[in-house]
Amino acid sequence: MKSPWNFVMLGLFCASAFSALAQDAGKTSTNKEVSKAEDAFPHYTLEFGKPQKTTLGGSGTVMSGIHTCGEDGTIFLEVTDAQSDHMGLMALHSLDPSGQSIRFSPGHVPGFTDEIGWPLRFFASETHVAALVYATPIKASLSDPDQDQVEMALIYDRKGALQKAVRLPGGLQVTALGIYESGNLLAVGADNRDQSARLLVMDDKGDTIREIRLFDEDYNLSKNAKEDQMLSRVVQNKSGALGMMKIVPYGPNLLLLPTYSRQPIIEVNEHGIVRVYPLQMPNGFFLGEPLSISKKSWKFETSGGGLEEPKNNEEATKSFIIKPGPVLFFNPSDGSVLGKVEKSVDGSKAMLVCEHDGEYTALTTNPKDGSLEILKASISQ
């Protein structure tokens, strides 16, 4: 039976890891392993204003570390909420710059039970939102054996209305979804037989149109895939650079962002690879969540870290601590670093989620009622 356990562990890990990141963010702003070459580009500090309440959250709210910043500044994120049917179930929401939210509910999908899991990954464009979920087919009769869960793409409009439920092809573990302007889907995943990377272009009925080949040296099985994937020792999913893949729109094409890795970014259209972008990531850091993607500049969080090594005479531990890194601006033309941003001490417990038109947005929780609050930041030199 195909299980969402690896993805659930990733989601739980991200929530806890970003909590640790937020607590530690104000403790350090440098890393000894970062190249001295960074002194050649501008350094900035984010100064946050007063928090603004949103319509999301409440007592005991948990927010996943996975988020997406839309091209218009709308934030897409997962939180537990009052409508969640199960303890700890995450729900996908959008949060516009004014603090208003929309919930993307799984609803009822004919032929499947209503016990659809929370989104494992999601994609947002100017017109559509896609969520990758696990769903269980309904048995034809009570005497039939239990049905295996299948991967499914739930396609919404930007107002939260479910438009389509697309069953994804078997034979691979899909880790990321994207939607082209034509409405065709891109599914990225690892082949169940050998864990090699596969990219399938599908129509909105789930039929495969073509398969895109990546490299002679496989993106997921190359000799340094595991070393360059920060979470490979924590979550044993053999997924290499695919483990925390994110897909974002880039004009008419799509960008494959291998977050928490040091693998290159790839631009693909419906027919194949357009370009590969190796980023000049400072030593000791990995690519984090994107804050904004434009033709002139790509802004990413960065992270570094690993398993805590036991000291003398201590038992081995499986504790994992993410060491925070700065926000880096990358030049997409050559992958060079254009600038670096640190959070000020007063915003150290806030999670950065978006940059739009020079304004940075972070989220935090109200200590009294648990509701999510938006913090806005400007850059000061």
N, C-alpha and C positions, 0 to 999 in steps of 0.2 A: 504493500500500500504506500503510495507516495505521501509523504508527510511534510507539513509546513514547519516542522520543528526547527530546522536550521534557520529558516527565515524568522520564526518567532524569537529564537535566541538572538538573532541579529538585532531585531527591533528592541528587545529588552536590553541588550547590551548597549545599544545606542542611547536609550533613555538614561541608563545609569552612567554611562561614560560621559555624556554631555553634562549630567549633573555634577560629576567630579570635575569636569573641565571648568564649569562655571564657578565652582568653589575655589579652584586653584588659579583662575585666570589672573587675579590681581596680585599673585605672589611673585610672578616673574615675568619679565618682558624680553629676556634675552636667552639665548641658548649657545653654549660654548662651541657647538658644532656648526653653527651657522657661519657661512663664509664671510670673511671680512669685506668681500666685494659688495656686500649690501650697503655699505656706507656711501656708495656712489649714487644711490637713488634716494628720493625724498622719504622722510619719515613723518608720520602724522599720529595724532592721538585723538580718539573720539571723546567728545564731551557731551554727555547725555542731558537732555532736558527733563522736565517733570514727567512721571509716568501717566499714561492715559488709559483708562479702563476700557476693556473690550467686553463683548457679549459672551466670551468663552470662559469656561472653567468654573471652579467652585472648590469646596472643601475636598481635599484628597486628589485633586487633579494631577494627572501624570501626562507629561508631554514627551513625545518621541523626539529623538535627536535628528530625525529625517525631516527635511523641509525643502520647499522649492519657492523661489522668488519669481513671480511671473513678470513678463515683459512690461506690464503696466504698474508694477510695484505691489500687486496683490500677493499675499503670502499663502502658501498651501502647507498645511501641517496636520499632524495626527495628535489628538488628545482624547483622553477619556471624558465622557460627558454624561449628562443625566439620561440621555436616550439609549445609552449602551445597554444591550440586553444581558451581557455577561460581565462578571467581575474582571476588570482589567482590559476590557475590549476597547481598542482604539477606534476612533472614527475620524475620517478625513474631513477637514474643513478648509474653507478659504477665509482669509481675513483681509479686508481691503484697507487702504491707508487710513480711513476714518475709524476703523475699529469694528466695523460691522462684519458678521460672519455668515457663511452659508454651509450647511451640512450636506455632504455627498453620501446619502444613505444607500445601502445595497438594495433595499426594496425587495420585491418578489421577482425571482427569475423562473419562468415556467420550466418544469422538468427538473428543478433542483430544490433541495430543502432550503428553508430560510436561515439555516445556520451557516451563513457565509462569513468567513473570517475577515479580520481587519485588513486593510490594504498593506501588502508587503512592500511595494514600491508604487510610485505614482508619477504621472506626467501631466504637465499643464501647458497649453498653448493659448493663443488669443481667443480661440473658439471652443476648444474641447479640453476635457480632463479625463484621463484614463487611470484606472486603479487595477493593480494586479492582485488577485485574491485567489483563495482556494474555495471550492464549492463541492458539495456532495450531491450526485444525481439521486433522484428519487427511485426507489426500487419498484419494479413492475408489480410485485406481489410481496406479501409479508414473508413468504417462504424463500424468497430469493436471498442469496448471500449479500452481505453488506457491500455497498459500492465504494470503490476507491475514490478519494478526492481527486479533483482535476483542477488544473490552473485555468483561470478565466480572466478576461479583460472586461471590466465594466466601463462603458463609455458614457460620459455625461456632457451636457452643455455647461457653460460657465455659470448658469443659474442653479445648478444642482439637479436638473432633471435627467434621470437615467434614460438614455436613448437606445443603447444596445448592450447585450451581454454576449461576448464572443468567446467561445470555447477555444482554448489554445491547443496547438497540435501536441500529441504525445511524443515521447522519445527524447525530450530534453527538459531540463529544469530551468524554466524561464526566470531570469533575474531582473529584467528591466523591459519596459514598454515605451514606445513612442508612436506618435501619429503624424503622418505627412499631411501636407495641405490637401492632397487628393482624397484623404480619408483612409488610405491604406495604413496598415499598422506595421511597425517593426518590433519583432520580439528577439531579444538577445538572451542567450542562455548557454548552459553547458550540456553537451550530449551525455545521455545517461550511460552510454557504453564506455566511453573513454575520457569523459570530462573535457573534451575539446570544445572550443568556443564555436557557437553557431549563431548566425544572424538570418532570420527569416522575414521576408516581406510578405504580408498577408493582406487579403481583402477584408472587408468588414463582416464577412461571414466566417472567417477563420481559415479559408483555403489559402494554401501557400502559393504565391505567385512566382517567387524566385528565392534562392539562397545566395547571400553575399559572403564571399570568402575574404578573410582578413589578411593573414600574412603567411609566408612560407614557414616562419617560426610562429607557432600558434600563440595568440594573445593570452590564452589561459594556461598553456602547458609549457611555455618557454622556460629555459633553465633558471631564470631569475624571477619567475612569476611570483613564487611564494615569498622570496626574500623582499620583493618590492611591494608586497601586500601586507599592510600593517596588522590586519586581523587574522591572518592565516594560522597563527599559532593559538589563537583564542577560540575561534570557531572552526572546527575541523570539517569544513564542507568541501575541501579540495577544489575551491572555485577560483583560485588565483585572482586575477584582476577583475573577474566577473562578480566577486562576492558582494560588493556594494556599488555596482554599476548604476549610474544615473543617466537618463537621456533628456536633453533639453532641445527646444527648437533653435535653429540658427538660420534665419531666412527661410528658404524653401527646403533646407536640408535639416539634418539632425546631428547633434554632437553626442558622442559617447564619452561620458566622464567617469573614469575609474576611480571614484573617491576612496580615500584611505589606502592609496597605492602611489607608486611612482611611475606607473605606466603612462604612455602617451595618450593624449586625447585624439579621437578619430572623428572626422566629419564624413557622413555617409548620405547619399541620396538614395532613391529607390532602385538604382541600378548598380551601385557599388561604392567603393571608397573614393572620396573626393580628395582628402588630404589628411596627413598625420601631423599632429602638433606635439613634439616633445618639449615639455616645459623645463626651464632651468631652475628646478626646485633646489633650495639651499640644502646642504647636507644635514641629515638628521630629521628632516621633516617629510610629511606626506601630504598629498592633496586632500583637502577637506571639502565641506559642502560649498557649492557656488553661491555667491551673493548677487552677482549680476554678470550677464554675458552680453557683450556688444561687439560690433565690428572693430572697435578701437582698443578695447580693454576688457580683460576677464578678471574679475575679482573673486578670490577664493579664500576661505578660511584655510589654515594649515594646522596640522597636528603632528606630534611626534610621540614616541613612547613604546612600551613593550612590557613583557611580563616582569614582575618584580623578581629579581634574582635573590635566592636565599643567602643569608649571611652565614658565616662559619657556625657549624653545629645547629643550624636551624633547618626545620623541615621545608621541603619545597612548597611553594605556594602557587596558586593559579590566579592570583590577583593581578588585574591589569589596570594600569593607570595611564590615561592619555595626558601627555604633557602638552599644554596649549601652545600654539604658535600664533604668529601675527596674521592679519589679513594681508595678502600679497596681490598686487596688480601685475598681471602678465600681459605682455605685448603678443597678440596672437600671430603676428607675422613671423616672429623668430623665437618666441617662447621666453624672452628675457623678462626680468623683473623691472617694472616701472616705478614701483613705490611700495611702501609698507605702512600698515596702520595697526596701532595698538589700542586696546580699550583702556579708558581711564579707570582709576581705582573705584570710583563711585559706580561704575557699570560692570564691575568684575563678575557679578553674579547673574548678569543678563546674557541670554543666548542670541548672538547675532543671526539674523535670518534673511536680510535683504539689503541691497543698495539700489537706489533708483534716483536718477537725476541728481546725484551728489549727496543724497540723504540716506543715512544708515538707519535701519530699524532693528531693534532687539526686543526680545520678549522676556518677561519675568513674571513671577506670581505675587499677588498681593498677600502680605503676611497675615492679614486679618481674615479675609474670606476666601482666599485661594484662587480668585479670578485672575485670568491672564491680563497683563498690562503691557502696553506698547511704550517703548522708549525710543525717542528720536535723537539722532546724534549728528553733529557737524564736525568737520575736520578743522582742528586748530594747529598751527605750526609752533 
